[in-house]
Amino acid sequence: MKKLCESVGFIVFIQGVAGLLHEWTGWFRLWAVVRRLEFLSGYPVFVNIVLVVAGASVMVAADRLQE
């Protein structure tokens, strides 16, 4: 369970970072999932920051889980 939480947190974190890089530089066009979701189209930077924070939080919380 701990590895699953760490993996999910890492994927969410990477999606947020890739989305921010896409918004600021135009790179990682294929990795940026937020830009493909139409209901989030007005807030891409905010949503990507939330993804980075949420991913980091899940990874930190996974360290507290007992095996």
KEVO-390011 format. One record per atom (N, C-alpha, C, O, CB): residue in one letter; y, x, z. Coordinates in pm, 1 decimal. Glycine has a CB too. Layout:
N
<node type="A" yy="Y" xx="X" zz="Z"/>
...
This chain:
67
<node type="M" yy="-119.0" xx="81.9" zz="0.0"/>
<node type="M" yy="0.0" xx="0.0" zz="0.0"/>
<node type="M" yy="126.2" xx="86.9" zz="0.0"/>
<node type="M" yy="226.8" xx="54.0" zz="-62.8"/>
<node type="M" yy="-0.7" xx="-93.5" zz="120.5"/>
<node type="K" yy="117.3" xx="198.0" zz="72.1"/>
<node type="K" yy="231.4" xx="287.6" zz="79.6"/>
<node type="K" yy="264.3" xx="345.9" zz="-57.9"/>
<node type="K" yy="381.0" xx="352.3" zz="-96.5"/>
<node type="K" yy="204.1" xx="399.9" zz="179.8"/>
<node type="K" yy="162.4" xx="388.0" zz="-131.1"/>
<node type="K" yy="184.0" xx="444.7" zz="-264.5"/>
<node type="K" yy="238.5" xx="339.1" zz="-361.1"/>
<node type="K" yy="321.6" xx="370.2" zz="-446.4"/>
<node type="K" yy="52.9" xx="503.7" zz="-319.2"/>
<node type="L" yy="192.7" xx="216.4" zz="-348.2"/>
<node type="L" yy="242.4" xx="108.1" zz="-433.5"/>
<node type="L" yy="391.2" xx="83.9" zz="-408.8"/>
<node type="L" yy="468.7" xx="70.1" zz="-503.5"/>
<node type="L" yy="162.6" xx="-21.6" zz="-408.4"/>
<node type="C" yy="431.0" xx="79.0" zz="-281.7"/>
<node type="C" yy="572.5" xx="59.3" zz="-249.3"/>
<node type="C" yy="657.8" xx="175.8" zz="-298.3"/>
<node type="C" yy="767.9" xx="155.4" zz="-349.4"/>
<node type="C" yy="590.3" xx="41.7" zz="-98.6"/>
<node type="E" yy="607.2" xx="297.1" zz="-282.6"/>
<node type="E" yy="680.7" xx="413.3" zz="-331.4"/>
<node type="E" yy="694.8" xx="409.5" zz="-483.1"/>
<node type="E" yy="800.4" xx="442.6" zz="-536.8"/>
<node type="E" yy="611.0" xx="542.4" zz="-288.2"/>
<node type="S" yy="589.2" xx="369.5" zz="-551.5"/>
<node type="S" yy="592.9" xx="362.4" zz="-697.8"/>
<node type="S" yy="690.5" xx="256.1" zz="-747.0"/>
<node type="S" yy="767.4" xx="280.7" zz="-839.9"/>
<node type="S" yy="453.6" xx="333.8" zz="-752.6"/>
<node type="V" yy="687.8" xx="139.7" zz="-686.2"/>
<node type="V" yy="779.2" xx="32.0" zz="-723.5"/>
<node type="V" yy="923.7" xx="73.8" zz="-695.7"/>
<node type="V" yy="1012.2" xx="51.0" zz="-778.2"/>
<node type="V" yy="744.6" xx="-98.0" zz="-646.7"/>
<node type="G" yy="946.9" xx="134.4" zz="-580.6"/>
<node type="G" yy="1081.2" xx="181.5" zz="-547.9"/>
<node type="G" yy="1130.3" xx="285.7" zz="-645.9"/>
<node type="G" yy="1247.3" xx="284.8" zz="-684.3"/>
<node type="G" yy="1084.2" xx="238.0" zz="-408.4"/>
<node type="F" yy="1042.1" xx="375.5" zz="-686.9"/>
<node type="F" yy="1079.8" xx="479.3" zz="-782.5"/>
<node type="F" yy="1113.7" xx="419.1" zz="-918.4"/>
<node type="F" yy="1210.5" xx="460.3" zz="-982.3"/>
<node type="F" yy="967.2" xx="581.8" zz="-797.0"/>
<node type="I" yy="1035.1" xx="322.7" zz="-962.5"/>
<node type="I" yy="1061.0" xx="258.5" zz="-1091.9"/>
<node type="I" yy="1194.3" xx="183.4" zz="-1089.4"/>
<node type="I" yy="1271.3" xx="190.4" zz="-1185.3"/>
<node type="I" yy="946.0" xx="161.6" zz="-1128.3"/>
<node type="V" yy="1221.7" xx="112.2" zz="-981.1"/>
<node type="V" yy="1348.2" xx="39.0" zz="-969.7"/>
<node type="V" yy="1465.3" xx="138.0" zz="-965.6"/>
<node type="V" yy="1568.8" xx="114.6" zz="-1028.1"/>
<node type="V" yy="1348.4" xx="-51.2" zz="-842.5"/>
<node type="F" yy="1449.0" xx="247.5" zz="-892.5"/>
<node type="F" yy="1552.7" xx="350.1" zz="-884.4"/>
<node type="F" yy="1581.3" xx="410.2" zz="-1022.0"/>
<node type="F" yy="1697.2" xx="424.7" zz="-1060.7"/>
<node type="F" yy="1511.0" xx="460.4" zz="-786.2"/>
<node type="I" yy="1476.2" xx="444.8" zz="-1095.3"/>
<node type="I" yy="1492.2" xx="504.5" zz="-1227.5"/>
<node type="I" yy="1557.4" xx="405.5" zz="-1324.9"/>
<node type="I" yy="1638.4" xx="445.3" zz="-1408.6"/>
<node type="I" yy="1355.8" xx="550.9" zz="-1282.0"/>
<node type="Q" yy="1522.5" xx="277.9" zz="-1314.3"/>
<node type="Q" yy="1585.5" xx="177.6" zz="-1400.5"/>
<node type="Q" yy="1735.6" xx="168.8" zz="-1374.1"/>
<node type="Q" yy="1815.1" xx="155.8" zz="-1467.2"/>
<node type="Q" yy="1520.4" xx="40.4" zz="-1379.3"/>
<node type="G" yy="1773.4" xx="176.1" zz="-1247.4"/>
<node type="G" yy="1915.5" xx="172.5" zz="-1213.4"/>
<node type="G" yy="1989.3" xx="294.5" zz="-1264.4"/>
<node type="G" yy="2098.7" xx="282.1" zz="-1319.5"/>
<node type="G" yy="1933.1" xx="161.3" zz="-1064.1"/>
<node type="V" yy="1931.0" xx="412.6" zz="-1246.8"/>
<node type="V" yy="1994.4" xx="535.6" zz="-1294.1"/>
<node type="V" yy="2004.3" xx="535.8" zz="-1446.5"/>
<node type="V" yy="2107.9" xx="572.4" zz="-1502.2"/>
<node type="V" yy="1915.9" xx="658.8" zz="-1245.6"/>
<node type="A" yy="1896.9" xx="495.2" zz="-1513.8"/>
<node type="A" yy="1899.6" xx="490.6" zz="-1660.6"/>
<node type="A" yy="2002.9" xx="389.7" zz="-1709.6"/>
<node type="A" yy="2070.7" xx="414.1" zz="-1809.5"/>
<node type="A" yy="1760.1" xx="454.9" zz="-1716.4"/>
<node type="G" yy="2015.5" xx="278.0" zz="-1641.1"/>
<node type="G" yy="2115.7" xx="179.0" zz="-1679.4"/>
<node type="G" yy="2257.0" xx="230.5" zz="-1661.3"/>
<node type="G" yy="2343.6" xx="205.3" zz="-1745.1"/>
<node type="G" yy="2097.4" xx="52.8" zz="-1599.2"/>
<node type="L" yy="2281.0" xx="302.7" zz="-1552.3"/>
<node type="L" yy="2413.8" xx="361.1" zz="-1531.6"/>
<node type="L" yy="2444.1" xx="467.1" zz="-1636.4"/>
<node type="L" yy="2555.1" xx="472.5" zz="-1689.4"/>
<node type="L" yy="2424.4" xx="421.6" zz="-1391.5"/>
<node type="L" yy="2346.2" xx="551.1" zz="-1666.4"/>
<node type="L" yy="2367.2" xx="651.4" zz="-1770.6"/>
<node type="L" yy="2393.2" xx="586.3" zz="-1905.9"/>
<node type="L" yy="2474.4" xx="635.2" zz="-1984.6"/>
<node type="L" yy="2246.5" xx="744.4" zz="-1779.8"/>
<node type="H" yy="2324.3" xx="476.4" zz="-1932.4"/>
<node type="H" yy="2347.6" xx="405.9" zz="-2058.9"/>
<node type="H" yy="2489.2" xx="348.4" zz="-2064.4"/>
<node type="H" yy="2555.3" xx="355.6" zz="-2168.0"/>
<node type="H" yy="2244.1" xx="293.2" zz="-2077.5"/>
<node type="E" yy="2535.0" xx="292.2" zz="-1955.0"/>
<node type="E" yy="2669.2" xx="233.2" zz="-1953.6"/>
<node type="E" yy="2777.5" xx="339.9" zz="-1967.1"/>
<node type="E" yy="2878.4" xx="317.4" zz="-2033.8"/>
<node type="E" yy="2690.8" xx="153.5" zz="-1824.7"/>
<node type="W" yy="2757.7" xx="454.2" zz="-1905.4"/>
<node type="W" yy="2861.2" xx="557.4" zz="-1904.4"/>
<node type="W" yy="2854.6" xx="650.2" zz="-2025.1"/>
<node type="W" yy="2958.5" xx="696.2" zz="-2072.5"/>
<node type="W" yy="2850.4" xx="638.6" zz="-1778.8"/>
<node type="T" yy="2735.0" xx="678.6" zz="-2075.7"/>
<node type="T" yy="2723.6" xx="778.0" zz="-2182.6"/>
<node type="T" yy="2660.7" xx="724.1" zz="-2310.3"/>
<node type="T" yy="2676.2" xx="785.0" zz="-2416.1"/>
<node type="T" yy="2643.6" xx="894.5" zz="-2134.2"/>
<node type="G" yy="2590.7" xx="612.5" zz="-2303.4"/>
<node type="G" yy="2522.2" xx="558.9" zz="-2420.3"/>
<node type="G" yy="2379.3" xx="608.0" zz="-2434.1"/>
<node type="G" yy="2310.3" xx="569.2" zz="-2528.3"/>
<node type="G" yy="2598.3" xx="593.6" zz="-2543.4"/>
<node type="W" yy="2333.5" xx="691.7" zz="-2343.4"/>
<node type="W" yy="2195.9" xx="742.4" zz="-2347.5"/>
<node type="W" yy="2100.9" xx="641.7" zz="-2284.5"/>
<node type="W" yy="2144.1" xx="543.5" zz="-2224.0"/>
<node type="W" yy="2185.4" xx="878.4" zz="-2275.1"/>
<node type="F" yy="1972.6" xx="666.5" zz="-2299.0"/>
<node type="F" yy="1865.5" xx="586.2" zz="-2238.4"/>
<node type="F" yy="1874.5" xx="439.8" zz="-2279.0"/>
<node type="F" yy="1859.6" xx="350.2" zz="-2195.9"/>
<node type="F" yy="1870.5" xx="597.6" zz="-2086.3"/>
<node type="R" yy="1898.4" xx="416.8" zz="-2405.0"/>
<node type="R" yy="1911.8" xx="280.3" zz="-2455.7"/>
<node type="R" yy="1782.9" xx="201.3" zz="-2436.7"/>
<node type="R" yy="1787.5" xx="82.3" zz="-2405.3"/>
<node type="R" yy="1950.6" xx="282.1" zz="-2603.4"/>
<node type="L" yy="1669.1" xx="265.3" zz="-2455.1"/>
<node type="L" yy="1542.1" xx="194.1" zz="-2444.1"/>
<node type="L" yy="1501.4" xx="168.1" zz="-2299.4"/>
<node type="L" yy="1427.2" xx="73.7" zz="-2272.1"/>
<node type="L" yy="1433.7" xx="272.2" zz="-2513.7"/>
<node type="W" yy="1548.5" xx="249.9" zz="-2207.5"/>
<node type="W" yy="1510.1" xx="233.3" zz="-2067.2"/>
<node type="W" yy="1594.6" xx="131.7" zz="-1993.3"/>
<node type="W" yy="1552.4" xx="80.4" zz="-1889.6"/>
<node type="W" yy="1518.6" xx="364.4" zz="-1996.5"/>
<node type="A" yy="1711.2" xx="101.9" zz="-2043.5"/>
<node type="A" yy="1804.1" xx="13.8" zz="-1973.3"/>
<node type="A" yy="1757.9" xx="-131.2" zz="-1985.9"/>
<node type="A" yy="1783.8" xx="-196.0" zz="-2087.3"/>
<node type="A" yy="1947.6" xx="30.2" zz="-2028.8"/>
<node type="V" yy="1690.8" xx="-181.4" zz="-1885.2"/>
<node type="V" yy="1636.2" xx="-317.3" zz="-1887.1"/>
<node type="V" yy="1745.0" xx="-420.6" zz="-1861.6"/>
<node type="V" yy="1738.2" xx="-531.9" zz="-1913.6"/>
<node type="V" yy="1525.0" xx="-331.8" zz="-1783.0"/>
<node type="V" yy="1844.5" xx="-384.8" zz="-1782.5"/>
<node type="V" yy="1947.5" xx="-481.3" zz="-1744.0"/>
<node type="V" yy="2024.4" xx="-532.7" zz="-1865.0"/>
<node type="V" yy="2064.4" xx="-649.0" zz="-1867.7"/>
<node type="V" yy="2044.0" xx="-418.4" zz="-1644.4"/>
<node type="R" yy="2045.2" xx="-448.8" zz="-1963.9"/>
<node type="R" yy="2122.0" xx="-492.2" zz="-2080.6"/>
<node type="R" yy="2045.2" xx="-593.3" zz="-2164.4"/>
<node type="R" yy="2105.6" xx="-663.1" zz="-2245.9"/>
<node type="R" yy="2159.8" xx="-372.5" zz="-2166.2"/>
<node type="R" yy="1915.4" xx="-603.1" zz="-2147.0"/>
<node type="R" yy="1834.8" xx="-700.1" zz="-2222.6"/>
<node type="R" yy="1829.4" xx="-837.5" zz="-2157.0"/>
<node type="R" yy="1789.6" xx="-934.9" zz="-2220.9"/>
<node type="R" yy="1694.3" xx="-647.6" zz="-2239.6"/>
<node type="L" yy="1868.6" xx="-846.3" zz="-2031.5"/>
<node type="L" yy="1868.0" xx="-974.0" zz="-1960.2"/>
<node type="L" yy="2005.0" xx="-1039.1" zz="-1976.2"/>
<node type="L" yy="2104.3" xx="-989.3" zz="-1923.1"/>
<node type="L" yy="1832.5" xx="-954.4" zz="-1808.8"/>
<node type="E" yy="2010.3" xx="-1149.2" zz="-2048.5"/>
<node type="E" yy="2137.7" xx="-1209.2" zz="-2085.5"/>
<node type="E" yy="2215.6" xx="-1264.1" zz="-1967.0"/>
<node type="E" yy="2338.6" xx="-1262.5" zz="-1970.2"/>
<node type="E" yy="2114.7" xx="-1318.5" zz="-2184.1"/>
<node type="F" yy="2149.2" xx="-1312.5" zz="-1862.7"/>
<node type="F" yy="2222.6" xx="-1368.2" zz="-1750.0"/>
<node type="F" yy="2289.2" xx="-1260.4" zz="-1664.7"/>
<node type="F" yy="2371.1" xx="-1292.3" zz="-1578.5"/>
<node type="F" yy="2129.8" xx="-1450.7" zz="-1664.4"/>
<node type="L" yy="2255.3" xx="-1133.0" zz="-1687.6"/>
<node type="L" yy="2318.9" xx="-1021.4" zz="-1617.7"/>
<node type="L" yy="2417.5" xx="-946.6" zz="-1706.6"/>
<node type="L" yy="2468.1" xx="-841.5" zz="-1667.3"/>
<node type="L" yy="2213.5" xx="-925.4" zz="-1566.4"/>
<node type="S" yy="2445.2" xx="-998.2" zz="-1823.7"/>
<node type="S" yy="2523.7" xx="-924.1" zz="-1921.9"/>
<node type="S" yy="2668.3" xx="-899.6" zz="-1878.2"/>
<node type="S" yy="2731.0" xx="-806.3" zz="-1928.2"/>
<node type="S" yy="2523.1" xx="-998.0" zz="-2052.4"/>
<node type="G" yy="2721.9" xx="-977.8" zz="-1789.1"/>
<node type="G" yy="2859.6" xx="-958.7" zz="-1746.9"/>
<node type="G" yy="2878.3" xx="-855.7" zz="-1638.1"/>
<node type="G" yy="2991.1" xx="-814.4" zz="-1610.8"/>
<node type="G" yy="2914.5" xx="-1086.2" zz="-1701.2"/>
<node type="Y" yy="2769.3" xx="-813.0" zz="-1574.8"/>
<node type="Y" yy="2778.9" xx="-724.6" zz="-1458.9"/>
<node type="Y" yy="2683.6" xx="-605.3" zz="-1466.9"/>
<node type="Y" yy="2612.4" xx="-579.9" zz="-1369.8"/>
<node type="Y" yy="2751.2" xx="-802.8" zz="-1332.9"/>
<node type="P" yy="2678.7" xx="-532.6" zz="-1575.2"/>
<node type="P" yy="2575.5" xx="-429.0" zz="-1587.3"/>
<node type="P" yy="2591.1" xx="-313.2" zz="-1489.1"/>
<node type="P" yy="2491.2" xx="-264.5" zz="-1436.1"/>
<node type="P" yy="2575.9" xx="-374.8" zz="-1726.3"/>
<node type="V" yy="2712.7" xx="-268.3" zz="-1463.8"/>
<node type="V" yy="2731.7" xx="-154.7" zz="-1372.6"/>
<node type="V" yy="2696.3" xx="-195.6" zz="-1230.3"/>
<node type="V" yy="2628.1" xx="-121.9" zz="-1159.1"/>
<node type="V" yy="2877.5" xx="-102.5" zz="-1378.7"/>
<node type="F" yy="2742.8" xx="-313.2" zz="-1189.1"/>
<node type="F" yy="2713.4" xx="-361.2" zz="-1054.1"/>
<node type="F" yy="2562.6" xx="-378.9" zz="-1033.3"/>
<node type="F" yy="2509.3" xx="-338.3" zz="-930.1"/>
<node type="F" yy="2786.3" xx="-494.0" zz="-1027.8"/>
<node type="V" yy="2495.2" xx="-438.1" zz="-1128.7"/>
<node type="V" yy="2351.1" xx="-461.6" zz="-1117.0"/>
<node type="V" yy="2275.2" xx="-329.1" zz="-1112.8"/>
<node type="V" yy="2178.6" xx="-316.1" zz="-1037.6"/>
<node type="V" yy="2300.6" xx="-548.3" zz="-1234.4"/>
<node type="N" yy="2317.0" xx="-231.5" zz="-1191.6"/>
<node type="N" yy="2249.9" xx="-102.3" zz="-1190.5"/>
<node type="N" yy="2271.5" xx="-28.3" zz="-1058.8"/>
<node type="N" yy="2180.9" xx="39.8" zz="-1010.6"/>
<node type="N" yy="2298.7" xx="-17.4" zz="-1306.4"/>
<node type="I" yy="2390.3" xx="-40.7" zz="-1000.3"/>
<node type="I" yy="2412.9" xx="19.4" zz="-868.1"/>
<node type="I" yy="2324.1" xx="-47.8" zz="-764.9"/>
<node type="I" yy="2267.8" xx="19.5" zz="-678.5"/>
<node type="I" yy="2561.6" xx="7.8" zz="-826.6"/>
<node type="V" yy="2310.8" xx="-179.4" zz="-772.8"/>
<node type="V" yy="2221.8" xx="-251.3" zz="-680.6"/>
<node type="V" yy="2077.7" xx="-206.0" zz="-699.4"/>
<node type="V" yy="2004.9" xx="-192.1" zz="-601.1"/>
<node type="V" yy="2232.6" xx="-403.7" zz="-702.0"/>
<node type="L" yy="2034.8" xx="-182.8" zz="-822.6"/>
<node type="L" yy="1898.8" xx="-133.6" zz="-847.5"/>
<node type="L" yy="1877.7" xx="5.2" zz="-787.1"/>
<node type="L" yy="1772.0" xx="31.8" zz="-729.9"/>
<node type="L" yy="1870.4" xx="-129.7" zz="-998.1"/>
<node type="V" yy="1975.7" xx="93.1" zz="-799.0"/>
<node type="V" yy="1963.5" xx="227.1" zz="-740.8"/>
<node type="V" yy="1949.7" xx="217.5" zz="-589.7"/>
<node type="V" yy="1862.8" xx="282.0" zz="-531.0"/>
<node type="V" yy="2085.3" xx="314.4" zz="-778.0"/>
<node type="V" yy="2033.9" xx="138.1" zz="-526.9"/>
<node type="V" yy="2030.1" xx="124.4" zz="-380.7"/>
<node type="V" yy="1900.6" xx="56.8" zz="-336.5"/>
<node type="V" yy="1839.5" xx="98.9" zz="-238.2"/>
<node type="V" yy="2152.1" xx="43.8" zz="-330.5"/>
<node type="A" yy="1858.6" xx="-46.5" zz="-407.2"/>
<node type="A" yy="1735.1" xx="-116.0" zz="-371.0"/>
<node type="A" yy="1613.4" xx="-25.7" zz="-388.5"/>
<node type="A" yy="1523.7" xx="-26.2" zz="-304.2"/>
<node type="A" yy="1718.8" xx="-242.7" zz="-455.3"/>
<node type="G" yy="1609.3" xx="50.7" zz="-495.5"/>
<node type="G" yy="1497.7" xx="142.0" zz="-516.8"/>
<node type="G" yy="1490.6" xx="248.8" zz="-410.4"/>
<node type="G" yy="1382.5" xx="280.8" zz="-360.9"/>
<node type="G" yy="1508.1" xx="206.3" zz="-652.0"/>
<node type="A" yy="1606.3" xx="304.7" zz="-374.5"/>
<node type="A" yy="1608.6" xx="404.9" zz="-267.8"/>
<node type="A" yy="1566.6" xx="343.2" zz="-134.8"/>
<node type="A" yy="1496.2" xx="407.0" zz="-56.5"/>
<node type="A" yy="1748.8" xx="467.2" zz="-255.4"/>
<node type="S" yy="1608.7" xx="220.9" zz="-108.9"/>
<node type="S" yy="1571.6" xx="153.0" zz="15.7"/>
<node type="S" yy="1422.0" xx="127.1" zz="23.9"/>
<node type="S" yy="1361.5" xx="144.3" zz="129.7"/>
<node type="S" yy="1647.0" xx="21.7" zz="28.5"/>
<node type="V" yy="1363.1" xx="86.4" zz="-85.5"/>
<node type="V" yy="1218.1" xx="60.9" zz="-86.4"/>
<node type="V" yy="1141.5" xx="190.9" zz="-65.6"/>
<node type="V" yy="1040.9" xx="192.7" zz="5.2"/>
<node type="V" yy="1174.7" xx="-6.0" zz="-219.4"/>
<node type="M" yy="1187.9" xx="299.4" zz="-126.3"/>
<node type="M" yy="1118.8" xx="427.5" zz="-106.7"/>
<node type="M" yy="1130.3" xx="475.6" zz="37.8"/>
<node type="M" yy="1034.4" xx="530.0" zz="92.6"/>
<node type="M" yy="1175.7" xx="533.7" zz="-201.7"/>
<node type="V" yy="1246.1" xx="456.2" zz="99.4"/>
<node type="V" yy="1262.7" xx="495.1" zz="239.3"/>
<node type="V" yy="1177.4" xx="405.2" zz="329.1"/>
<node type="V" yy="1115.2" xx="453.2" zz="423.8"/>
<node type="V" yy="1411.7" xx="487.6" zz="280.9"/>
<node type="A" yy="1174.6" xx="276.4" zz="299.8"/>
<node type="A" yy="1094.5" xx="184.1" zz="379.8"/>
<node type="A" yy="945.2" xx="213.8" zz="364.8"/>
<node type="A" yy="868.5" xx="192.1" zz="458.6"/>
<node type="A" yy="1124.0" xx="39.0" zz="339.2"/>
<node type="A" yy="903.8" xx="262.2" zz="250.4"/>
<node type="A" yy="762.1" xx="295.7" zz="229.9"/>
<node type="A" yy="720.1" xx="410.9" zz="317.3"/>
<node type="A" yy="603.1" xx="419.8" zz="354.7"/>
<node type="A" yy="735.2" xx="329.7" zz="83.9"/>
<node type="D" yy="811.5" xx="499.6" zz="351.4"/>
<node type="D" yy="778.1" xx="610.0" zz="441.6"/>
<node type="D" yy="747.1" xx="560.8" zz="582.7"/>
<node type="D" yy="674.6" xx="626.7" zz="657.2"/>
<node type="D" yy="892.6" xx="710.4" zz="446.0"/>
<node type="R" yy="801.1" xx="447.3" zz="618.5"/>
<node type="R" yy="776.5" xx="393.2" zz="752.0"/>
<node type="R" yy="644.8" xx="316.7" zz="763.0"/>
<node type="R" yy="600.4" xx="286.6" zz="873.8"/>
<node type="R" yy="889.8" xx="303.0" zz="791.3"/>
<node type="L" yy="582.4" xx="285.1" zz="651.2"/>
<node type="L" yy="454.0" xx="214.8" zz="654.0"/>
<node type="L" yy="344.0" xx="308.0" zz="704.4"/>
<node type="L" yy="342.5" xx="427.4" zz="674.5"/>
<node type="L" yy="418.4" xx="160.4" zz="513.5"/>
<node type="Q" yy="253.9" xx="251.2" zz="780.1"/>
<node type="Q" yy="138.6" xx="327.5" zz="826.2"/>
<node type="Q" yy="26.7" xx="313.3" zz="725.7"/>
<node type="Q" yy="9.8" xx="208.4" zz="663.7"/>
<node type="Q" yy="92.8" xx="280.9" zz="966.0"/>
<node type="E" yy="-48.1" xx="418.2" zz="710.6"/>
<node type="E" yy="-159.8" xx="413.9" zz="614.8"/>
<node type="E" yy="-282.7" xx="356.2" zz="680.2"/>
<node type="E" yy="-387.1" xx="344.3" zz="616.0"/>
<node type="E" yy="-190.7" xx="553.8" zz="559.4"/>
